[in-house]
Amino acid sequence: MGSGTARIRIPGSSGGVRPLRLLGDPGLRAACAPVTAFDAELLRLVEDMFATMYAQEGVGLAANQIGVPLRVFVYDCPDDEDVRHLGSIVNPVLTEADGVVVTGEEGCLSVPGVRSGTPRFDRAVVEGLDLAGRPLRIEGTGFFARCLQHEAGHLDGGLFLDHLTGLRRRRALRTTRRRGLAFTDPAPA
């Protein structure tokens, strides 16, 4: 590297891979608490989340998937035009989900080996904060919109399985049972 060349930091390169929480873990069904401290501990959490997501070859990861009940998720996800979206968001709220509903294949790192056509809106907007506590708005379309909806749902105790109906739902639940994973319907609101 020559002088004057900036070093590029790769997300997750200084993080540690943490164990994933799998279907049946009650922490996946609980709503996460807002982040209140924007400090070194939050930065470490996000680094570990990126490292874990990359180790599992995922495109998104919510904090509760590694046992931390805080409203944070990370992503490294393409949209339908193959544009890469990379980042993290703290205290996200899904503020818009609209457009055409598209049924596309979806899976989840916390539900290994289960994939199913899942209906999602083709456009989504998530608003929250960056790692310094500044306002952040992320808009996505296509596959990236699917990712934003999926990860925001995790933070409210949701799983992609909740969006399945009929034959798709029966097949997915049968597969979870075969894999020894315990599916629980979300608690009534």
N, C-alpha and C positions, 0 to 999 in steps of 0.2 A: 504494500500500500504506500503510495507516494504521499509526500507532504501536501497538505491542503485537501486531501480526500477525506470526506466525512465517513465515519463508521455508521453503518446501517444496523440498527438493533432489530433482531428477529424476535417477534413475540414468542414467549415460551422458552427461549434459549437459556434463560437463567432460572427457569422454573423446574419444579419437581413433579413427576407424575404421581397423582393421587389415585387411590382405589375408587372405582365407580360404584355408586349405589344402584342396585338393580330393582326391577319391578318387584313389588312386594315390600320394599323398604318404606316405612310410613313417612319418612322425610320427603319422599317424592310426591306425596299427596297433601302436604301441608303448604299453606301460603307462606312465602318468605317475608322476612322483616326488611324494612328499608335500611340502607346503609346510612350511617350517621357520621362516620369518621373517614375522611379522605386522607389516608396516611400510608405509611410504609407497609402496614399489614394488608391493606387493600391492594396495593401494588403487587405484593407477594402472592396474594390469592389469585389475581388475574394472570400473573405469570404461570402459576401452577395450573390454572384452568387451560391456558393455551397449550402447555406441555402435555396435559392429559388428553385434550382434544386431538392434538396431532398424533400422539401415541396410539390412539384408538381409531385414527383415520376418519374423524368426524368433521362436520362443517360448522357445528355450533355446540355450545355446552353451557348449561346453567349451573350456578353455584350449588344448588341443592343436589345436583347429580354427583357431587363429590362430598356431600354431607355438610355443606355450609349453608344454613338457612337464610341467606341474604339475597336481596334483589340485584343480582349481577349476572350478565351473560356475555360470552365472547363468541366471535364468529370469524370464519374465513370461508366465504361462500360465494360461488359465482351466481350471476343471474342468468336469464335465458339467452342473453347475448354474449355469454362467457366473460363478462366483466367481473373481476374479482373484487369482493367487498371484505375488508379486514378491519376488525376493531372490537371494542368492548363498550358496554353501556351499563350504567349504574342507575338503579331505581327506575327501570324502564316501565312505561305504560304503553300498551297498544292503543293508540288514539284513533287510528283509521285502519279499516280493513274493508276494501271494496273492490269493485270491478267484477269481472267474470269469476265464477267459482270453477276451479280446475281440479279435477281428481288426478293426482300424480302420486307416484310411488314415494313413500316416506318410511323412514325407520327411526330408531332412537338408540343411542349408545347405552341407555339404561334398560332397553328391551332387546338384547342381542339376538340376532337371527330372525327377527320378525320384521317383515316389510309388507306394506299394503298400500293400495290406492286410497289416498286420503283427500277428501275435499277441503280446499283452502281458497281464500280469495287471492286473486292475481296481483293485488297491490296492497301494501301494508306500510304504515307509518308508526314508528316507535319513538316516543319522546322520553328523555331522562337526562342524565348528567354524564359528563366525561370523568376521567379519573381525578381531575382537579376540582370537581364540583361545579363545573360550568355547564349551562344548558346545552343539550345535544338533541338533534332531530335526525333520525335515520329513515329514509324512504327506500322501499325496495319493490321490485316487480318480479314476476315469475318465480323461479326457484328461490331467489333471495327473499322474496315476500313470504314464501312458505317457511323458510328458516326463521325469520323474525317472528311470525305467528307461533311457531313451534316452541322457540325458546321463551318468549313472553308467557306462553301458556304454562311452561314448567314452573315459573316463579309463582304462579297462582295455584299450584298443586295439580296441574293438568298433564295429560299424556296424549300422544297422537291417537292412541287406542280409543279415547273418548269420542273421537270424531267419526269412528267407523260405525256402520249400521249393516244389518242384514247379513248376507253371506260373507262379506269381507270381515265383519266383526267376528262371526263364528269361527272362520278360518284362523284369524289372528289369535283369538283366545285359545283355540285348540293347540296352536303352535306354542303358545306360552306355557300351557300345561305340560306339553311334551318336553319342554326344556326345563321344567321344574321351577318355573317362575310363577309367582302368585299374583294374579290380577285382582285388584279391588276397585269397585266403582267408587267415584269420588263421593264424598259426604254431601248430603243434600244441603243446598244453600239456605 
